[in-house]
Amino acid sequence: MISQPSAAQVGNPVSWKNGVVSSADEYASKAGLEILQKGGNAVDAAVAVQFALSVTLPRAGNIGGGGFLVLHLQDGTAAALDFREKAPIAASRDMYLNENGEYVSRKSKIGHLAAGIPGTVDGMITALERYGTLPLEIVMEPAIRLAREGFILSHSAARSLNSASERLSEYRGSADAFLKPGGTPWEPGDLFLQPDLAETLERIATLGRRGFYSGITASLIVEEMKRGGGLITMRDLRDYRSIWREPVRTNFRGYELIMMPPPSSGGIVMTQVLGMINRPELDTTAFNSAAYIHLISEALRRSFADRNYWLGDPDFVPVPADSLTSPHYLRLRMQSFSPDTASDSERISHGDVIHTVQESSETTHFNVADRFGNVVSVNTTLNGSFGSFVTVTGAGFLLNNEMDDFSAKPGEPNMFGLIGAEANSIQGGKRMLSSMNPVIALKDGRFRFAGGAAGGPRIITAVLQNFLNMALFGMNAKEAIAAPRFHHQWLPDQILVENLWFSEDTIEKLNKMGHNVRRSGNLAIVHTIASDQEGNYVGAADPRGPGYVAGY
C-alpha cells in the first residue's frame, strides 16, 4: 500500500506573506490575486474569483447556480452565507413522477424543469455589501474582461466543452454560447469569447442585484423558462434572497472547525464523524490502514444515514442539529461499532433524536486569505457538469439542475446515489439539501486550514480526510491533498478506494471484515489553503484535476 506521500513525492508548498488564492482555474485565481494586490480584502477577492469562474469554468463556475460561503475575519468574526438555489414557487412534491407514480429521473437532471432559482449573484453581492471594501464594478472587472476579450482554452477546458457538445447542441442558447463556430471541436489554444455573458456581467456590475433579478437579464431567464417548459418566474427571481446563518462549530484535538449548517449537510456530517472517531483506537491506527479506513467508514455509514433522513432546509423542516451532534448521541450511534467487523447498512438506519424546532459531481471550490488575516471558503455549483445544459438565450450563462438534489420520490436515489426522505422533499420556495462543505479550521485562535471540494457527496469525505491528514498525520498542504482517498455514504453499502493507491492486502483485510470494497477513479477534487509554522500562507490544488494557486 502507498501510504503517506513524502515531501519528495509531491514537493513542499510555496509560501506567501500577504495573501493566497486557491481555485480550480488559473484565470480565476489570478483574478482574485489582482483584487488582493489592488488593496481588496479576502471577501473582495472571493467575489472576483466567483465571477471569473462563471466565465472560465462554465461546467461548474456559475451565475446560474448557487452555493455556500464561510468566512473568518481577523477580529474573530465567523459567518456562514447560504446562497443555495431554491425551488420555484410552482414546484410541487410529485413533479418528477409519471402517471403511475414512478420517478422520471431525466426530468430532474436535464432541461428547463431541472433548474432551481439561481442564488450566486445575490450571494456575492450580499457578502460584498457586508464584509467587502471595494465597489462591485471593481471586483467584477477581471470577469468582464475575460468574457469580453476572451481567454485561451487549456487542454482540459477544450476537452470539457467538446465532451458536452452533443447535449449542449439540443438548446439554442447553449449552442450559441458554447459550440465552436463552424461545428469543429475546440482545440487547446483557441480563444474563447462570450459577448452575451459579458453584457450580463456588465449589467450586474452597474446595477447590482437589479442587474440580474429584474430588468433585461430576468426577462431573458423567464423567456427561456417559457421556451422550454420551466417554472422560474419573475416573482421567483424578485423574491430570492441569500441568508446569513449561524455556522456549525466543532472542536477536534485542539482545532476549532467552522462549517456550513443545513441546507448544507457538510457541517453536521463532519461534526458527527469527528465526534464518533475520537476514540482511543484512533491513536494507534496507521494512515490509510485497514483499521483506519474501517473506523472512518463506520462513522460515515452512520452519519450519512442520519443525513439522508433528518436534514433539509431549516426554513421548512425542523432540523435537530443540536441533538444530532451531541456527544451523548454520537456515543449511542457508535455502540454497535466493532473494531473488526463491518456493519450492515440495511440494519444501520437513522438514529432517534429528540426532535426540536431549532435549528457531480461538477461543483467547484475556492479559498482566499488576505494580508489582514481574513479567510473565505466558498463552494459553488450547477450540480451536474454543465448543470441542466440549458443556457439562457441572449444572456450566455448555464442554468443549474439542482432540483435533482431534492428527494424527488423519498427512497429513490438521485444522480449521486443519495437516498433522501421527507425532510428533503420538493416544495415551492424550499432549498434543496447539499453536500457542499466549505470548512475553515483554527488552532489556538489562529487560522490553520481552509478547504472544500467538488464531487457530490464525496466532497464531505474528501474534505474530512484532507483535514485529518494535516491534523492527525502532520502532512503539509500538498501532501494532504495528494494523499489517496476512500469514500462511504451508507447506501450503496460499499467503500470506494482510489485506483492503484490501495494494496490488495488492505482491501483483503477490509473484505474479511465484511466490507464491500470497490476500486474507483478520483474521489473528488479538493482545493485548500493553510498557514505554515512561520505564519505565512500556503496553498494546494488537487493533482487529480485542474487547479491553480496564486499568492504574493
NUMARBA-229045 format. One record per residue (C-alpha): residue number from 0; residue in three letters; x, y, z. Coordinates in steps of 0.1 Angstrom, whole numbers, plus 2048, in hexadecimal, padded with zeros to 3 digits. Example, Ala and Ser with C-alpha at 12.3 -4.5 7.8 and 13.67 -1.06 7.14 Angstrom:
REM residues 2
(0; 'ALA'; (87B; 7D3; 84E))
(1; 'SER'; (889; 7F5; 847))
REM end
This chain:
REM residues 552
(0; 'MET'; (800; 800; 800))
(1; 'ILE'; (80C; 823; 7F8))
(2; 'SER'; (807; 836; 819))
(3; 'GLN'; (80F; 85A; 822))
(4; 'PRO'; (820; 86B; 804))
(5; 'SER'; (841; 87A; 80D))
(6; 'ALA'; (84C; 89E; 806))
(7; 'ALA'; (863; 890; 7EC))
(8; 'GLN'; (846; 881; 7D9))
(9; 'VAL'; (82F; 8A0; 7D8))
(10; 'GLY'; (847; 8BC; 7E2))
(11; 'ASN'; (843; 8D7; 7FD))
(12; 'PRO'; (829; 8F2; 7F7))
(13; 'VAL'; (834; 915; 7EE))
(14; 'SER'; (82D; 92E; 809))
(15; 'TRP'; (822; 952; 806))
(16; 'LYS'; (820; 96D; 820))
(17; 'ASN'; (804; 984; 814))
(18; 'GLY'; (7E9; 96E; 805))
(19; 'VAL'; (7E0; 94F; 7F2))
(20; 'VAL'; (7C4; 942; 7DC))
(21; 'SER'; (7BE; 91D; 7D3))
(22; 'SER'; (7A4; 914; 7B9))
(23; 'ALA'; (79D; 8FC; 79D))
(24; 'ASP'; (7A8; 915; 782))
(25; 'GLU'; (7C7; 92A; 77B))
(26; 'TYR'; (7B4; 948; 76E))
(27; 'ALA'; (79D; 948; 78C))
(28; 'SER'; (7B9; 945; 7A5))
(29; 'LYS'; (7CC; 962; 794))
(30; 'ALA'; (7AC; 976; 794))
(31; 'GLY'; (7AA; 973; 7BA))
(32; 'LEU'; (7CF; 97B; 7BD))
(33; 'GLU'; (7CA; 99A; 7A8))
(34; 'ILE'; (7B0; 9A7; 7C0))
(35; 'LEU'; (7C5; 99F; 7DE))
(36; 'GLN'; (7E2; 9B2; 7CF))
(37; 'LYS'; (7CB; 9D0; 7C9))
(38; 'GLY'; (7C5; 9D2; 7EE))
(39; 'GLY'; (7A6; 9BD; 7F0))
(40; 'ASN'; (79F; 9A4; 80D))
(41; 'ALA'; (798; 97F; 80B))
(42; 'VAL'; (772; 985; 805))
(43; 'ASP'; (779; 99D; 7E8))
(44; 'ALA'; (790; 983; 7D9))
(45; 'ALA'; (778; 967; 7DE))
(46; 'VAL'; (75D; 97A; 7CB))
(47; 'ALA'; (775; 980; 7AF))
(48; 'VAL'; (77E; 95B; 7AE))
(49; 'GLN'; (75A; 950; 7AD))
(50; 'PHE'; (751; 966; 790))
(51; 'ALA'; (771; 95D; 77D))
(52; 'LEU'; (768; 938; 781))
(53; 'SER'; (747; 93F; 771))
(54; 'VAL'; (75A; 948; 752))
(55; 'THR'; (777; 92F; 752))
(56; 'LEU'; (768; 910; 762))
(57; 'PRO'; (745; 90F; 752))
(58; 'ARG'; (73F; 8EA; 75C))
(59; 'ALA'; (73F; 8F4; 781))
(60; 'GLY'; (748; 918; 788))
(61; 'ASN'; (728; 92C; 784))
(62; 'ILE'; (710; 948; 788))
(63; 'GLY'; (6F4; 92F; 780))
(64; 'GLY'; (6F9; 91A; 79E))
(65; 'GLY'; (6FF; 91F; 7C3))
(66; 'GLY'; (714; 915; 7E1))
(67; 'PHE'; (721; 91C; 804))
(68; 'LEU'; (73B; 934; 813))
(69; 'VAL'; (74D; 931; 834))
(70; 'LEU'; (764; 94C; 841))
(71; 'HIS'; (77A; 954; 85F))
(72; 'LEU'; (786; 978; 863))
(73; 'GLN'; (7A5; 984; 875))
(74; 'ASP'; (78F; 993; 891))
(75; 'GLY'; (781; 970; 899))
(76; 'THR'; (760; 974; 886))
(77; 'ALA'; (754; 954; 876))
(78; 'ALA'; (736; 952; 85E))
(79; 'ALA'; (725; 93B; 846))
(80; 'LEU'; (712; 946; 828))
(81; 'ASP'; (6F8; 930; 817))
(82; 'PHE'; (6F3; 939; 7F2))
(83; 'ARG'; (6E6; 917; 7E9))
(84; 'GLU'; (6CC; 915; 7CD))
(85; 'LYS'; (6A7; 912; 7D5))
(86; 'ALA'; (68B; 900; 7C5))
(87; 'PRO'; (674; 916; 7B1))
(88; 'ILE'; (653; 91E; 7C2))
(89; 'ALA'; (640; 909; 7A8))
(90; 'ALA'; (655; 8EA; 7B1))
(91; 'SER'; (642; 8CD; 7C0))
(92; 'ARG'; (64A; 8AE; 7D3))
(93; 'ASP'; (642; 895; 7B7))
(94; 'MET'; (64E; 8AA; 799))
(95; 'TYR'; (666; 88F; 78D))
(96; 'LEU'; (64F; 872; 790))
(97; 'ASN'; (63B; 863; 773))
(98; 'GLU'; (616; 859; 774))
(99; 'ASN'; (620; 838; 784))
(100; 'GLY'; (633; 84A; 7A0))
(101; 'GLU'; (654; 83F; 792))
(102; 'TYR'; (672; 857; 794))
(103; 'VAL'; (67D; 864; 771))
(104; 'SER'; (6A1; 86D; 779))
(105; 'ARG'; (6AA; 87F; 759))
(106; 'LYS'; (690; 89A; 761))
(107; 'SER'; (6A3; 8A5; 781))
(108; 'LYS'; (6C5; 8A4; 770))
(109; 'ILE'; (6C3; 8B1; 74C))
(110; 'GLY'; (6AF; 8CE; 73E))
(111; 'HIS'; (69C; 8EC; 74B))
(112; 'LEU'; (687; 8DA; 765))
(113; 'ALA'; (6A7; 8D0; 778))
(114; 'ALA'; (6B1; 8F4; 780))
(115; 'GLY'; (6AE; 904; 7A2))
(116; 'ILE'; (6AE; 92A; 7A8))
(117; 'PRO'; (6D3; 935; 7A6))
(118; 'GLY'; (6E3; 943; 7C5))
(119; 'THR'; (707; 94A; 7BC))
(120; 'VAL'; (703; 96F; 7B2))
(121; 'ASP'; (6EF; 978; 7D1))
(122; 'GLY'; (707; 965; 7E7))
(123; 'MET'; (726; 977; 7D9))
(124; 'ILE'; (716; 999; 7DC))
(125; 'THR'; (709; 992; 7FF))
(126; 'ALA'; (72C; 987; 80A))
(127; 'LEU'; (73C; 9A5; 7FA))
(128; 'GLU'; (724; 9BE; 809))
(129; 'ARG'; (729; 9B1; 82D))
(130; 'TYR'; (74F; 9A9; 82D))
(131; 'GLY'; (75F; 9B6; 80D))
(132; 'THR'; (772; 9D6; 809))
(133; 'LEU'; (772; 9DC; 7E3))
(134; 'PRO'; (755; 9E5; 7CC))
(135; 'LEU'; (744; 9C9; 7B8))
(136; 'GLU'; (74E; 9D8; 797))
(137; 'ILE'; (773; 9D6; 7A1))
(138; 'VAL'; (772; 9B2; 7AD))
(139; 'MET'; (760; 9A7; 78E))
(140; 'GLU'; (778; 9B7; 776))
(141; 'PRO'; (78D; 997; 771))
(142; 'ALA'; (76F; 982; 769))
(143; 'ILE'; (761; 99B; 750))
(144; 'ARG'; (782; 99E; 73F))
(145; 'LEU'; (785; 978; 73C))
(146; 'ALA'; (763; 976; 72D))
(147; 'ARG'; (766; 994; 716))
(148; 'GLU'; (78A; 98F; 70A))
(149; 'GLY'; (78A; 969; 70D))
(150; 'PHE'; (7A3; 951; 71C))
(151; 'ILE'; (7B8; 935; 70E))
(152; 'LEU'; (7AA; 912; 713))
(153; 'SER'; (7BF; 8F9; 725))
(154; 'HIS'; (7C0; 8D4; 71C))
(155; 'SER'; (7A7; 8CC; 737))
(156; 'ALA'; (790; 8E9; 72F))
(157; 'ALA'; (78E; 8DF; 70A))
(158; 'ARG'; (788; 8BB; 713))
(159; 'SER'; (76D; 8C4; 72B))
(160; 'LEU'; (75A; 8D9; 711))
(161; 'ASN'; (75E; 8BF; 6F7))
(162; 'SER'; (752; 8A3; 70E))
(163; 'ALA'; (731; 8B5; 714))
(164; 'SER'; (72C; 8C2; 6F0))
(165; 'GLU'; (711; 8A9; 6E7))
(166; 'ARG'; (6FB; 8B1; 704))
(167; 'LEU'; (702; 8D6; 702))
(168; 'SER'; (6F8; 8D6; 6DD))
(169; 'GLU'; (6D4; 8CD; 6E8))
(170; 'TYR'; (6CE; 8F0; 6F5))
(171; 'ARG'; (6D1; 90F; 6E0))
(172; 'GLY'; (6E1; 925; 6FA))
(173; 'SER'; (6FA; 90A; 704))
(174; 'ALA'; (704; 904; 6DF))
(175; 'ASP'; (708; 92A; 6DA))
(176; 'ALA'; (71E; 92E; 6F9))
(177; 'PHE'; (733; 90E; 6FB))
(178; 'LEU'; (736; 8FE; 6D9))
(179; 'LYS'; (753; 908; 6C2))
(180; 'PRO'; (748; 91B; 6A3))
(181; 'GLY'; (74A; 905; 685))
(182; 'GLY'; (742; 8E6; 699))
(183; 'THR'; (766; 8DA; 69E))
(184; 'PRO'; (773; 8CF; 6C0))
(185; 'TRP'; (783; 8E8; 6D7))
(186; 'GLU'; (7A9; 8E6; 6D8))
(187; 'PRO'; (7C1; 8EF; 6F4))
(188; 'GLY'; (7CE; 912; 6EC))
(189; 'ASP'; (7AC; 91E; 6DD))
(190; 'LEU'; (7A0; 940; 6E8))
(191; 'PHE'; (77E; 93C; 6FA))
(192; 'LEU'; (768; 95B; 6F8))
(193; 'GLN'; (747; 960; 70B))
(194; 'PRO'; (737; 981; 700))
(195; 'ASP'; (714; 979; 70E))
(196; 'LEU'; (723; 970; 730))
(197; 'ALA'; (738; 990; 72F))
(198; 'GLU'; (718; 9A4; 72B))
(199; 'THR'; (707; 991; 747))
(200; 'LEU'; (725; 997; 75F))
(201; 'GLU'; (726; 9BC; 756))
(202; 'ARG'; (701; 9C0; 75F))
(203; 'ILE'; (709; 9B0; 781))
(204; 'ALA'; (728; 9C6; 786))
(205; 'THR'; (714; 9E5; 77E))
(206; 'LEU'; (6F2; 9DD; 78E))
(207; 'GLY'; (6FB; 9C4; 7A9))
(208; 'ARG'; (6E0; 9AC; 7B2))
(209; 'ARG'; (6C7; 9BD; 79B))
(210; 'GLY'; (6DE; 9B5; 77E))
(211; 'PHE'; (6D6; 990; 782))
(212; 'TYR'; (6B6; 98B; 795))
(213; 'SER'; (6A2; 9A5; 782))
(214; 'GLY'; (6A4; 9B8; 761))
(215; 'ILE'; (6B4; 9AA; 742))
(216; 'THR'; (6C5; 98B; 751))
(217; 'ALA'; (6A7; 980; 765))
(218; 'SER'; (691; 984; 746))
(219; 'LEU'; (6A9; 96E; 732))
(220; 'ILE'; (6A8; 954; 74D))
(221; 'VAL'; (682; 953; 74E))
(222; 'GLU'; (680; 952; 728))
(223; 'GLU'; (697; 934; 729))
(224; 'MET'; (681; 923; 742))
(225; 'LYS'; (662; 929; 72C))
(226; 'ARG'; (675; 91B; 70E))
(227; 'GLY'; (67D; 8FA; 71F))
(228; 'GLY'; (661; 8F5; 738))
(229; 'GLY'; (675; 900; 756))
(230; 'LEU'; (665; 90E; 776))
(231; 'ILE'; (67A; 92D; 780))
(232; 'THR'; (666; 94D; 77F))
(233; 'MET'; (66D; 972; 783))
(234; 'ARG'; (65F; 96F; 7A7))
(235; 'ASP'; (677; 952; 7AF))
(236; 'LEU'; (695; 967; 7A4))
(237; 'ARG'; (688; 987; 7B6))
(238; 'ASP'; (683; 975; 7D7))
(239; 'TYR'; (6A3; 961; 7D8))
(240; 'ARG'; (6BA; 96B; 7F6))
(241; 'SER'; (6D9; 95A; 803))
(242; 'ILE'; (6DA; 955; 829))
(243; 'TRP'; (6F4; 95A; 844))
(244; 'ARG'; (6F4; 93B; 85B))
(245; 'GLU'; (706; 932; 87B))
(246; 'PRO'; (724; 91C; 872))
(247; 'VAL'; (727; 8F9; 87F))
(248; 'ARG'; (745; 8F8; 897))
(249; 'THR'; (757; 8DA; 8A5))
(250; 'ASN'; (777; 8D2; 8B6))
(251; 'PHE'; (78F; 8B6; 8AE))
(252; 'ARG'; (7B1; 8B1; 8BF))
(253; 'GLY'; (7B9; 8D5; 8C3))
(254; 'TYR'; (7A9; 8E1; 8A3))
(255; 'GLU'; (789; 8F6; 8A0))
(256; 'LEU'; (777; 8F0; 880))
(257; 'ILE'; (75E; 909; 871))
(258; 'MET'; (746; 8FA; 858))
(259; 'MET'; (724; 8FE; 846))
(260; 'PRO'; (704; 8F4; 857))
(261; 'PRO'; (6E6; 8E6; 843))
(262; 'PRO'; (6DB; 8E7; 828))
(263; 'SER'; (700; 8DD; 824))
(264; 'SER'; (705; 8BB; 834))
(265; 'GLY'; (72B; 8BE; 836))
(266; 'GLY'; (72D; 8CF; 858))
(267; 'ILE'; (716; 8B6; 869))
(268; 'VAL'; (726; 897; 859))
(269; 'MET'; (74A; 8A2; 861))
(270; 'THR'; (741; 8AB; 885))
(271; 'GLN'; (731; 889; 889))
(272; 'VAL'; (74E; 876; 87A))
(273; 'LEU'; (769; 889; 88D))
(274; 'GLY'; (755; 882; 8AD))
(275; 'MET'; (751; 85D; 8A5))
(276; 'ILE'; (775; 856; 89C))
(277; 'ASN'; (784; 868; 8B9))
(278; 'ARG'; (78B; 848; 8CB))
(279; 'PRO'; (7AA; 838; 8DA))
(280; 'GLU'; (7B0; 821; 8BC))
(281; 'LEU'; (7B4; 83F; 8A6))
(282; 'ASP'; (7D6; 846; 8B6))
(283; 'THR'; (7E3; 823; 8AC))
(284; 'THR'; (7D6; 821; 888))
(285; 'ALA'; (7EE; 828; 86C))
(286; 'PHE'; (7E6; 83F; 84F))
(287; 'ASN'; (7CE; 82E; 836))
(288; 'SER'; (7D3; 80C; 848))
(289; 'ALA'; (7B5; 7F4; 847))
(290; 'ALA'; (7AD; 7FD; 86B))
(291; 'TYR'; (7AD; 822; 863))
(292; 'ILE'; (797; 81E; 844))
(293; 'HIS'; (780; 808; 858))
(294; 'LEU'; (77C; 820; 875))
(295; 'ILE'; (775; 83E; 85F))
(296; 'SER'; (75E; 82B; 847))
(297; 'GLU'; (749; 81E; 864))
(298; 'ALA'; (745; 842; 871))
(299; 'LEU'; (73C; 84E; 84E))
(300; 'ARG'; (723; 832; 84A))
(301; 'ARG'; (710; 83E; 869))
(302; 'SER'; (713; 863; 861))
(303; 'PHE'; (707; 860; 83D))
(304; 'ALA'; (6E9; 84C; 84A))
(305; 'ASP'; (6E1; 869; 860))
(306; 'ARG'; (6E7; 882; 845))
(307; 'ASN'; (6D0; 872; 82D))
(308; 'TYR'; (6B3; 86F; 846))
(309; 'TRP'; (6B5; 88E; 85C))
(310; 'LEU'; (6C4; 8AA; 847))
(311; 'GLY'; (6B3; 8C3; 830))
(312; 'ASP'; (6AC; 8E8; 82D))
(313; 'PRO'; (6A9; 8F5; 851))
(314; 'ASP'; (691; 910; 845))
(315; 'PHE'; (678; 8F4; 83C))
(316; 'VAL'; (680; 8D7; 853))
(317; 'PRO'; (68C; 8D5; 877))
(318; 'VAL'; (6B0; 8C9; 876))
(319; 'PRO'; (6BB; 8BA; 898))
(320; 'ALA'; (6DF; 8C6; 893))
(321; 'ASP'; (6E8; 8C8; 8B8))
(322; 'SER'; (6DB; 8A5; 8BF))
(323; 'LEU'; (6EC; 896; 8A1))
(324; 'THR'; (70E; 8A4; 8AC))
(325; 'SER'; (70C; 89F; 8D1))
(326; 'PRO'; (728; 88A; 8E1))
(327; 'HIS'; (70E; 873; 8F1))
(328; 'TYR'; (6FC; 86D; 8D0))
(329; 'LEU'; (71D; 865; 8BE))
(330; 'ARG'; (727; 84C; 8D9))
(331; 'LEU'; (706; 83B; 8D4))
(332; 'ARG'; (70B; 83A; 8AE))
(333; 'MET'; (72C; 828; 8B3))
(334; 'GLN'; (721; 80F; 8CD))
(335; 'SER'; (71C; 7F5; 8B1))
(336; 'PHE'; (73F; 7FC; 8A3))
(337; 'SER'; (756; 7DE; 8A2))
(338; 'PRO'; (77B; 7E4; 89B))
(339; 'ASP'; (77E; 7C5; 885))
(340; 'THR'; (75B; 7C0; 875))
(341; 'ALA'; (749; 7D6; 85C))
(342; 'SER'; (725; 7E1; 864))
(343; 'ASP'; (709; 7DB; 84B))
(344; 'SER'; (6FA; 7FA; 83D))
(345; 'GLU'; (6D8; 7E9; 839))
(346; 'ARG'; (6D9; 7E6; 85F))
(347; 'ILE'; (6E8; 808; 867))
(348; 'SER'; (6CC; 821; 864))
(349; 'HIS'; (6CA; 844; 870))
(350; 'GLY'; (6CD; 84B; 895))
(351; 'ASP'; (6B0; 855; 8AC))
(352; 'VAL'; (6B3; 879; 8B8))
(353; 'ILE'; (69F; 891; 8CD))
(354; 'HIS'; (68F; 8A4; 8B1))
(355; 'THR'; (690; 8CA; 8B7))
(356; 'VAL'; (687; 8E7; 8A1))
(357; 'GLN'; (6AA; 8F6; 8A3))
(358; 'GLU'; (6C0; 8F9; 88D))
(359; 'SER'; (72C; 89D; 79F))
(360; 'SER'; (736; 89F; 7A1))
(361; 'GLU'; (73E; 8C1; 792))
(362; 'THR'; (741; 8D8; 7AF))
(363; 'THR'; (75F; 8EF; 7B4))
(364; 'HIS'; (770; 8FD; 7D2))
(365; 'PHE'; (787; 91A; 7DA))
(366; 'ASN'; (798; 92A; 7F8))
(367; 'VAL'; (7A7; 94C; 7FD))
(368; 'ALA'; (7BC; 95A; 81A))
(369; 'ASP'; (7C9; 97E; 81B))
(370; 'ARG'; (7E4; 992; 82C))
(371; 'PHE'; (7CC; 99D; 848))
(372; 'GLY'; (7C6; 979; 853))
(373; 'ASN'; (7A3; 975; 844))
(374; 'VAL'; (79A; 954; 835))
(375; 'VAL'; (77E; 94A; 81D))
(376; 'SER'; (774; 927; 812))
(377; 'VAL'; (759; 923; 7F7))
(378; 'ASN'; (748; 905; 7E7))
(379; 'THR'; (733; 90B; 7C8))
(380; 'THR'; (722; 8F5; 7AF))
(381; 'LEU'; (70B; 8EF; 791))
(382; 'ASN'; (707; 8CB; 79F))
(383; 'GLY'; (70F; 8B5; 781))
(384; 'SER'; (729; 8BE; 768))
(385; 'PHE'; (71B; 8DB; 753))
(386; 'GLY'; (6FC; 8DA; 76A))
(387; 'SER'; (6DC; 8D6; 757))
(388; 'PHE'; (6EE; 8DC; 736))
(389; 'VAL'; (6D6; 8FA; 731))
(390; 'THR'; (6E6; 91B; 72A))
(391; 'VAL'; (6D1; 93B; 72D))
(392; 'THR'; (6CF; 946; 709))
(393; 'GLY'; (6DE; 969; 705))
(394; 'ALA'; (6ED; 969; 728))
(395; 'GLY'; (708; 94F; 723))
(396; 'PHE'; (707; 93B; 744))
(397; 'LEU'; (6FC; 918; 74D))
(398; 'LEU'; (6E1; 910; 765))
(399; 'ASN'; (6E5; 8F6; 780))
(400; 'ASN'; (6D4; 8D4; 784))
(401; 'GLU'; (6D2; 8D7; 7AA))
(402; 'MET'; (6AE; 8CA; 7AB))
(403; 'ASP'; (6BD; 8A7; 7AA))
(404; 'ASP'; (6CC; 8AD; 7CD))
(405; 'PHE'; (6A9; 8AB; 7DB))
(406; 'SER'; (69A; 88A; 7E4))
(407; 'ALA'; (684; 888; 7C5))
(408; 'LYS'; (675; 869; 7D3))
(409; 'PRO'; (680; 85F; 7F6))
(410; 'GLY'; (694; 83F; 7F4))
(411; 'GLU'; (69F; 845; 7D0))
(412; 'PRO'; (6C4; 84D; 7CB))
(413; 'ASN'; (6CF; 86D; 7B9))
(414; 'MET'; (6EC; 870; 7A0))
(415; 'PHE'; (705; 86A; 7BC))
(416; 'GLY'; (6F4; 84C; 7CB))
(417; 'LEU'; (6E7; 85F; 7E9))
(418; 'ILE'; (6C6; 854; 7F7))
(419; 'GLY'; (6B2; 86F; 807))
(420; 'ALA'; (693; 870; 81D))
(421; 'GLU'; (676; 887; 825))
(422; 'ALA'; (68C; 8A3; 833))
(423; 'ASN'; (69A; 8A9; 810))
(424; 'SER'; (67A; 8A5; 7FC))
(425; 'ILE'; (672; 8BF; 7E1))
(426; 'GLN'; (65F; 8DF; 7EC))
(427; 'GLY'; (65C; 900; 7DB))
(428; 'GLY'; (675; 91A; 7E9))
(429; 'LYS'; (689; 8FF; 7FB))
(430; 'ARG'; (6AE; 8FA; 7F9))
(431; 'MET'; (6BA; 8D7; 7F0))
(432; 'LEU'; (6D3; 8C4; 807))
(433; 'SER'; (6F7; 8C6; 7FC))
(434; 'SER'; (718; 8B4; 802))
(435; 'MET'; (72D; 8D4; 7FD))
(436; 'ASN'; (744; 8D8; 81A))
(437; 'PRO'; (75A; 8F8; 81D))
(438; 'VAL'; (76F; 8F5; 83C))
(439; 'ILE'; (786; 90C; 850))
(440; 'ALA'; (79B; 8FE; 86C))
(441; 'LEU'; (7AC; 912; 888))
(442; 'LYS'; (7C5; 907; 8A2))
(443; 'ASP'; (7CC; 91D; 8C0))
(444; 'GLY'; (7B6; 937; 8B1))
(445; 'ARG'; (7CB; 939; 891))
(446; 'PHE'; (7C2; 92F; 86E))
(447; 'ARG'; (7D1; 90E; 865))
(448; 'PHE'; (7BD; 8FF; 848))
(449; 'ALA'; (7A1; 906; 82F))
(450; 'GLY'; (794; 8EE; 815))
(451; 'GLY'; (778; 8E0; 801))
(452; 'ALA'; (773; 8C9; 7E3))
(453; 'ALA'; (760; 8C0; 7C4))
(454; 'GLY'; (750; 89D; 7C1))
(455; 'GLY'; (72C; 89A; 7CF))
(456; 'PRO'; (72B; 887; 7F1))
(457; 'ARG'; (750; 87F; 7EC))
(458; 'ILE'; (756; 8A4; 7F5))
(459; 'ILE'; (750; 89C; 819))
(460; 'THR'; (766; 87E; 81C))
(461; 'ALA'; (782; 88F; 808))
(462; 'VAL'; (783; 8AE; 81D))
(463; 'LEU'; (781; 899; 83D))
(464; 'GLN'; (79F; 884; 833))
(465; 'ASN'; (7B2; 8A3; 827))
(466; 'PHE'; (7AE; 8B3; 849))
(467; 'LEU'; (7B6; 892; 85C))
(468; 'ASN'; (7D6; 88E; 847))
(469; 'MET'; (7E2; 8AF; 854))
(470; 'ALA'; (7D4; 8AD; 878))
(471; 'LEU'; (7DD; 889; 880))
(472; 'PHE'; (7FA; 880; 869))
(473; 'GLY'; (80C; 8A2; 866))
(474; 'MET'; (80B; 8A4; 840))
(475; 'ASN'; (811; 8C5; 830))
(476; 'ALA'; (7F7; 8D4; 818))
(477; 'LYS'; (804; 8C3; 7F9))
(478; 'GLU'; (80A; 8A1; 809))
(479; 'ALA'; (7E7; 8A2; 819))
(480; 'ILE'; (7D5; 8AA; 7F8))
(481; 'ALA'; (7E9; 890; 7E4))
(482; 'ALA'; (7E3; 873; 7FC))
(483; 'PRO'; (7CD; 856; 7F1))
(484; 'ARG'; (7A8; 858; 7FB))
(485; 'PHE'; (78B; 841; 802))
(486; 'HIS'; (765; 847; 805))
(487; 'HIS'; (747; 838; 816))
(488; 'GLN'; (724; 847; 815))
(489; 'TRP'; (70D; 82D; 826))
(490; 'LEU'; (6FC; 823; 806))
(491; 'PRO'; (707; 813; 7F0))
(492; 'ASP'; (718; 7FE; 80A))
(493; 'GLN'; (73C; 800; 7FE))
(494; 'ILE'; (75E; 80F; 803))
(495; 'LEU'; (76C; 820; 7E4))
(496; 'VAL'; (792; 822; 7E3))
(497; 'GLU'; (7A6; 834; 7C9))
(498; 'ASN'; (7B6; 81F; 7AF))
(499; 'LEU'; (7DB; 814; 7B3))
(500; 'TRP'; (7DF; 824; 7D5))
(501; 'PHE'; (7D3; 808; 7EC))
(502; 'SER'; (7E4; 7E6; 7EE))
(503; 'GLU'; (7D2; 7C5; 7E9))
(504; 'ASP'; (7DC; 7BC; 80D))
(505; 'THR'; (7C9; 7DB; 81B))
(506; 'ILE'; (7AB; 7D3; 805))
(507; 'GLU'; (7AB; 7AF; 80F))
(508; 'LYS'; (7AB; 7B8; 834))
(509; 'LEU'; (78D; 7CF; 82F))
(510; 'ASN'; (77B; 7B5; 81C))
(511; 'LYS'; (781; 79C; 837))
(512; 'MET'; (771; 7B4; 850))
(513; 'GLY'; (752; 7B3; 83A))
(514; 'HIS'; (757; 7D3; 825))
(515; 'ASN'; (74F; 7D4; 800))
(516; 'VAL'; (76E; 7E6; 7F2))
(517; 'ARG'; (76E; 7F3; 7CF))
(518; 'ARG'; (78A; 805; 7BD))
(519; 'SER'; (781; 826; 7AE))
(520; 'GLY'; (78E; 843; 79A))
(521; 'ASN'; (796; 864; 7AB))
(522; 'LEU'; (781; 86B; 7CA))
(523; 'ALA'; (77A; 890; 7C9))
(524; 'ILE'; (791; 8AE; 7C0))
(525; 'VAL'; (79C; 8C2; 7DE))
(526; 'HIS'; (7AA; 8E6; 7E1))
(527; 'THR'; (7BA; 8F2; 801))
(528; 'ILE'; (7CD; 90E; 811))
(529; 'ALA'; (7DF; 90C; 833))
(530; 'SER'; (7F8; 91F; 849))
(531; 'ASP'; (81B; 911; 84F))
(532; 'GLN'; (830; 912; 86F))
(533; 'GLU'; (83C; 935; 867))
(534; 'GLY'; (819; 942; 862))
(535; 'ASN'; (81C; 945; 83D))
(536; 'TYR'; (801; 939; 825))
(537; 'VAL'; (804; 91A; 810))
(538; 'GLY'; (7EC; 90B; 7F7))
(539; 'ALA'; (7E6; 8EB; 7E5))
(540; 'ALA'; (7D3; 8E1; 7C6))
(541; 'ASP'; (7C9; 8BD; 7C2))
(542; 'PRO'; (7DF; 8A9; 7AA))
(543; 'ARG'; (7C0; 895; 7A0))
(544; 'GLY'; (7B3; 8B2; 78B))
(545; 'PRO'; (7BA; 8D6; 77F))
(546; 'GLY'; (7C0; 8EF; 799))
(547; 'TYR'; (7D7; 90D; 7A0))
(548; 'VAL'; (7E5; 91E; 7BF))
(549; 'ALA'; (7EF; 943; 7BD))
(550; 'GLY'; (7FE; 958; 7D8))
(551; 'TYR'; (815; 975; 7E0))
REM end
